[in-house]
Amino acid sequence: MERRLSGLAASTGLAFGPAVTFRALGEMRRAKGTVAGEKQALADAVLASLEAVTALAGSLEGEAADIVGFQAALLEDDALTDGAYTAIEGGAAADIAWRQAMAEEIAGYEASEDAYFRARAVDLTDIRDRVLRQLFDLPEPTTVPPGAVILALDLPPSAFLGIDWSRGGGIVLGAGSPTSHVAMLARGRSVPMVVGIGSEWEAISGTVVVDGVAGLVLTGPSHESIERARRRAGELGRLHEQAELRKSQPASTGDGTRIAVMVNVASLADVAGLGPETCDGIGLTRTEFLVELALRDEATQFEAYAGLLRWAAGRPVTIRTLDAGGDKPIAGYTLAGETNPFLGLRGIRLSLRHPDVFRVQLRALARAAAIGPLKVMLPMVTTAQELEQARVLLDAVLTELAAEGLPHAKPAIGIMVEVPAAAMAVASFDAAFFSIGSNDLTQYATAAARDGPGVAAYADVLHPGVLAMISHVARHGAAIGREVSLCGDAGGDPRAIPALLRAGIRTVSVSPGLLAVAKEAIRNVDLSLPDEGA
């Protein structure tokens, strides 16, 4: 019998195929050996899991590699296994000891007030099951048939990355969030995904239709529904192919308004195989993972920034200064023990607290600016004083470089607008440019965590209050002749693009995988026509 289940659209597109259910391992048990034998079994299982995760991370690039790298870091941390070894010494079998130890860790992450740690609970669940599969000598659950629809309560990023999506398929989650890591990965690979359908995912079997446009899941579809889904999937596929063919063409709305479309990157690897002519430059460079490994290594940072400028071939490159804190902790740099890191010391607040580290990054940026049009973007700015303090440090760095005779140039310095107070007081900032971080602006304005499945429906960039702030910033930029761009997930979301353009946004920056889709969505907007949704 055909049924429609409503959820949240997390990745656009349409897929239909056989349901394949991913469940956590059941209460399997292994025969208990000696204490020494159980300790060795667990050690071997953890090592094998670490090797598998490390190999997977090595085959990936950019943010995908960083996500899986988090699991590798956890598996390398002895603190993760200490509790299990203690339980084994107390008489528990390796699998029981491991389950108990991980249950405590997972519960701690799930209970955290920090949305970052709550979202990472799924990574811990994945680690738990990886080690258990090694203990029970079970295969990895990645051999799914082509075009299958994966059903799960939640899906770890590593499980997603282990599946071959080149031949189609989709995802349906009982929990999950449109802003989760796996949703981000799904959008980058054009895998249709619906999340938040509740406990009904457990009873789904047979053929499933996933409508990632409307946020619907169809179970037990009739022949007519399957044929309709087949036609729509074909139409969407053709539209996607058309978009890819036109990816290198400029993006203009139906009435001829030119929209600049740039890309978000974390390193040069993110644009491997992408020609610079396909975009208008780099609108956001996340430096967290680079700087974490080279906090005081000016040469390494300079080479990374220089590589991006050379790739851009004269197009502007915007590099965000270290945005640590919140969901990006850095050992020895960020403040430990904050009850709510998202409302604590992060972004420019931390940079100004660590001027020695900040000066290293500013020196590398100023030196790279001699190669091409580099723009420096300050994250999490709340007051005009923060911008001025950063400008004083930059001027001091420029004086140092001149005295040392090193080639350099003064980059334009702008701010990210992601704090509602800054958005509403944007006129108080003498910034060279403004870039709206829609992810954080939305979560702060709607009081809904980006990765919180229970409040995912609230964290909507199309909320009238969020759009009003975006429009306010865009109008200010137009009035004083300063560029206003948007570099959050909303910039690559076809559902949000029409409203963003009508709010006054004329530059968006998106992940490279969404470049073609974003441009095509822009071409489908006619700003000369009345807004039907108004």
N, C-alpha and C positions, 0 to 999 in steps of 0.2 A: 504494500500500500504506500502510495506516494505521500511524503511528508516534507514540509518546509520548516527549517530551523533557522532562527535569526541569530546573528552574531555581529561582530565588528569586522569591517573590511580592513585587513592589514596589508594586503598586497593585491593590487588590481589584476584583473584577468579572469579567465574562465577555464576550468578543467573538469574533466569527468573521467572516472576510471574505477578500478576495483579498490575497495577499502583494505588498507593494511594497517593493523593496529599496533602501536608501540606501547607496551605496558612496562612498568617497573618489574624487576624480577620478583617472582613469588617467594614464598617461604621455603625455598629449597634448603636442604641440609646436607652437609658432608660429614663423613665419618671422622671423628676426632682422633688425632694422633698424639704424640708426645708434645710437651710444651715447646721443645726445640723445633720439632717438626712443624708445628702450627705456625710458629714465628717465621720459619723459613718459607712456608707456603705463602704467608701473607706478604713477606718481603719480595718474593718472586713475582707475585701477582701485581703488586704496586709497581715494581720495576718494568714489567711487561706493559702495563698500562701507560706508564710514563714514556716508554719508547714508542708506543703507538700514537700517543698524543703529540709527541715531539715530531714524529714523521709526518703526521697530518699537518701540523703547523708549518713545517718546512716546505710543503707543497702549495701553501697559500701565500697571499700577499696582502698588504695593507691591513685594514681593520679586521678582516677575517682571521689573519694570522695572529693578531693581537688578542682576539677573543679566545682562541684555542690556547694561546700562550699563557693565559690566566690559569687554565687547568694544569698545564705543565708546572707552573710555579707552585701551585698547591700540592701537587704530587711530590715535588722535590722538598717540601717543607716537612721536617720530621715531626713538627707539632701535630700534623694531621694524623699520624699513626701512633703517637705515644699512648693515647688512651686505649687503642686496640691491643697493643702489646701488653699493657698492664692487665687488661681483661684476660688475655691468653694465659698470663702468669697465674691468674686467679682460677684457671680451670676451663675457660671458654674455648670453643673451637674457633678457628680463624674467621670463618664466615660470620658467626654470631658476634664475635668481638668487633669485627669491622662494621657490621650493621649498627651495633649499639653506638660505637664511636661516631659514625657518620650521622646517625639520627640526632645526636646532640648538636653536631656542627650545623646540620641543615635547619634544625629548629631555631638555633641562634640567629642564622641568617634570615629566616622567614619572619622572626619577631623583631628584627631591627627596624628602627625608625628611619634608617637611611634607605632610600629607594634603590640605590645602587646595590647594596648587599641583599636586599629582598630579591631583586632580579637575578642575582648570582646564585641563589639557592638552587636553581635548575642546573647550574654547572656542577654543584656539589652532588646532586642526585645522579648526574651523568658519571661523575668520578666514582661514586659508590657502586653503580651498576657495572662500570668497566672492570673494576677490581673483582667484583663477584663473578663476572663472566670468566675471568681468568682463573679464579678459584674452582669454578665448576667446569672449566674447559669448554665453554660455550662460544659459538661464533658471534661476531659483531652483527647487530641487526641492520646492516646496510645493504643487503642483497634483496632489494625490492624490485618487483617487476616494472618494466617501463610504463610510464603513465599512471602509476598508482597514486591514490590519495592517502596520505599518511594521517592517521587519527591518533591523537594522544592528549593527555591532560595538558602537558607542555612539552616542548621539544628543545633539547639542548642544542646550542649552535654546532657543536662538534658532530652530532648526529645528522643535522641538516647538511653539513659540509661533506659528510661521507657518502652522500647519495648522488647518483648521476641524474641531474635534472635536465639533461640535454634532450631527452625524449619525452618531455612533458611531465605532468603530475601536479598535485596540489597538496595543501595542508589544511587540516581542520583541528583546532585545539579547543579543549573544554575550558581552559583558563587562557593564559597568555595575554599579550597587550600589543596594540599596533605600533608601539614605540620600543618594543623589546629588541634585543640583538638579533634574534632569529627572524623577526619581521623585517628588520633592516636588510638582512642577507637575502630574504625572499624577494624583496622589492628589487634589489640589485641584480637578481638573476631571473626576474619576471616569472616567479612561481606564485600562482594564485593562492591566497591564504585568507582564511576566516578564523577569528579567535573568539573566545568568550561565549561558546554555545552552552556551557554548563555541563552537567553530568550526563546528558544524553549521548555524548560522544561514545560512551562505553558500549551502547547497544547497537551502534551502527555497523552494518555489514553490507556485502554486495556492492553494487554500483552506486557511486556517490557523485553528485554534481557540486562543484565548488564555484560559487559566484563571488569573486573577489572584488567586484564592482559594487554590488548591492549589499554585500555582507550576508549572503544567504547560503544555506546548505540544503541540498535536495537529496533525500534518501528514498530508496525504492522507486526511482523515477520511472514513469511510463515510457513506452517506446516514443511517443510524441515528444515528451520532455527531453529525452536523450537526443533525438534528432534536432530539436530546437537548440539544445546546448552545443551540438556538433556544428551547426551553422554559425552560431554566435562565436564559438571558439575560432572557427575559420575566419570569420570577419575580423575578429580582434588580432588574429595572427597576421592577416594581410595588412591591417593598419600598422602593426608593429614593424613589419617588413618595410612598409612605405616610409615609416618614421626613420628607420635605420638608413634607408637610401638617401634621405634628405637631412641626415644628421649634420653634414658639413655646411649646410645652407644656413644663412642667418635666420633668426626667429623674429617674425613680425606678426602682429595680430591681423585679423581680417580687414581692419580699417587702415592698416599700414603703419601702426605704431611699432617702432623698433624696440625689441626687448633684448637686453644683453643676457646671455646664458653662460655662466662660468661653471667651473667644477670644484668640488671639495676633495681634498686629498690629505693623506697623512704622511706620504712619502712619494718619491719618484716612481716607486713600483706601482702606485695606484693608476698611473697614466701609461703604463707599459702597453704598447700596441695602439695607443690613442694618439692621433695626430693633433697638434695644437690648433690646426685650422678648424677643427670641429667645435671649438668653443671660443669664448671671448676672453679667456684667461683663467686664472685660478682665483676664485673668490674666497676661499678659506683653506688655509694649511694648518692642520692640527699638529702642534709640535710636542704634545705631551709624551709620546712614546720615544721620540728622538731625544728630547732633552732629558728624560728620565735616565737614559743611558749615558748622557754627556752633559750633565748639569754644569760642569765647569770646563768643558772641552770646547773652546771657541773654534778651533780648526775644524772639528767634526761638524759642528753646527753650520759653519760657513759653507763647507762643501755641499751639505744637504740643501741649503737655500740656493746656492749658486746653481746646482743641478736643476732645480725647478725653474729658475729664471732662464737658463739655457734652453730647456724644453719649451718654454712658453714663447720663445722666439720674438721678443719684443712686446708681447701682450702683458698686461698687468698681472702681478702675482701678489696676493694678499696673504700675509703670514701672521697668524694669531700668536701672540706671546703665550707663554706657558699657562695653560688653563687647568692647573692642578687643583685638587680638592673636589668636594662633591662626590661624583662617581669615578674620579680619577686620582686615587691616593698615590703618593710617592713616598716610600719609606725614607725617613730622615728629613723630609721637606714639609710635607703636609702635617697638620696638627692631629695627633692621635686622640681618640676619646671624645670627639665632639658628638653631642647628642643628636644633632641634625646637620651633617656636613654641607648639605645643599644651602643652608642658611648661615653657614659659618665662614671661615677663612678659605676662600677659593679665588681663582683667577687673579686679577690685578691686586686684590687685597694681599694675597700671599707673596706675589712678586715684590711688592713694596716692603714687605716684612723681611725679604731676603735680597737686599740690593746687590750683594756680591754675586749671586746667581743671575739676577736680572741684568746686571751690567754685562756679563758674559754673552747673554743672548742678544742684547742691544748692540754690542760690538760686532758680533757675527752678522746681524741684520744690516747694520750700516755698511759694513764691508761688501756684503752681497748687493746692496743697492747701487753700487758702482757698475754692476754688470747689466742692470736693466731696471724697469719700472717696478720697484718693490714698495709695497704699502704695509705698514705695521698696524695691526689691529689689537686693541686691548680688550680682554674679556672681563665680564662681570663688573663693569664700571657702574658705580652708583652715584658718585659725587664728582663735580667739576674739579675738585682738588686732586683727585686721583689722576685725572688726565694731566693736570699741570705738573704733578710730581714726576710722572713718567716722562714728560717733555723735558724737565730739568735734567733728569738722568741721561736722556738721549743727547742733549746738548753737551753734557760733560764728556760723554763717550766720544762724540764727534771731535771735541777739542783734543782728547787723548790721541785719537787716530791721526789727526793732522800733525800733532807733535812727533808721532812715531813715523810719519811719512808713508803710512799705509793707504792704498787707494780706498776711497769710501765716498758715500753720498748721503745726503739727508733724506730719509724716506718720509713719505706722508704718514701721519699718525692719526688713526681714527679709532672709533670705539664700537664694540658690540652693544646693541641695545637689547638686553634680555632681562633687565630688572624693571618691573613696572614703574617704579619711581623715576628711573632715568628716562623711560619712554615719555612719561607725562611732562618731565622737566627738560626735554631734549634741547630747548632753546638756550639752556645754561651752559651747554658744552661747546667749546670752540674747537670742534674736531674737523679734520680734513674730510672725513667721510663717516657714514653711519652704516652699520650692517646689523640687521635684525636677526637675532638668534631665536627663531620661532619655537624651538623645542623648550628652552628654559622660560621664555616669555610666557608661553602658554601654560606651563605647569605652575609658575608663580602666580599668574593672573587668575587661574581657575582653582587654585589650591588643590591640585590633583597631580600626584606623582607620575612622572613620565612612564615608569615601568610598573605601575600599580594596577593589576588587572581589575581590582574591584572598583577603581575610579577611572578606568580607561575612557569611558564614554564622556566624562567631563573634560578631559584634557584634549579639547578640540580647538584647533586654530581658527575654525569658523565661528566660534562663539562671538556674538556681537561685540562684547567687551574687548576681546583680543583684537578683532579687526579694527575697532575704533582706535586702539593704541597704535597699531601699524599705520593706519591712515594719518594719524596725528604726526607721526615721525616723518612719513613720506611727504606730507604737505610742508612741513618745516624745511626739509631738504630742498624741495622744489623752490621754496620762497627765497632761500639764501644761496641757491646754486651749488649745493653740496650733494654728492651722490648718496643715495639710500639704496642699499641692496638687502636681500634676504637670503640667509645661508643655512637655514634649518631644513628639516625634512619636508616641510610644507612646500618648499620651492620646487620639489620634484613630484608633487602629488597632483595628478590631473584634476582631482576633485576640488583642490584648494586653489589652483592657479587662477581661474577666472575671478574669484573674490579678491585675491591678492593684487591682481592687475587693476581691478576697479578701485582698490584702496590706494592706488598710486604707486605701487612697486613697478620699477622699470628695469631692475637687474635682479636676477636670481642666481644662486649657486647651488648645484646639485651634485650628487655622487655621479661618477663617470658612467655607471650603468644605467642611469636614468636620463642621460643627456638627450637622447633621441625622443623619448616619451615626453619630456618636459617641453621640448621645442614644438612637438606636434600639438600638444595641449594649448600652447600659446597661439598657434596658428588658427585654432578653432574658436578663439575669442574675438568678438567684434565689439570694441569699446564704444563705437558710435551708436550702438543699439541700447535700448533701456535694459537694465538689469532685471531679468525675469524673476530672480529670487528676492528682489527688494520688496 
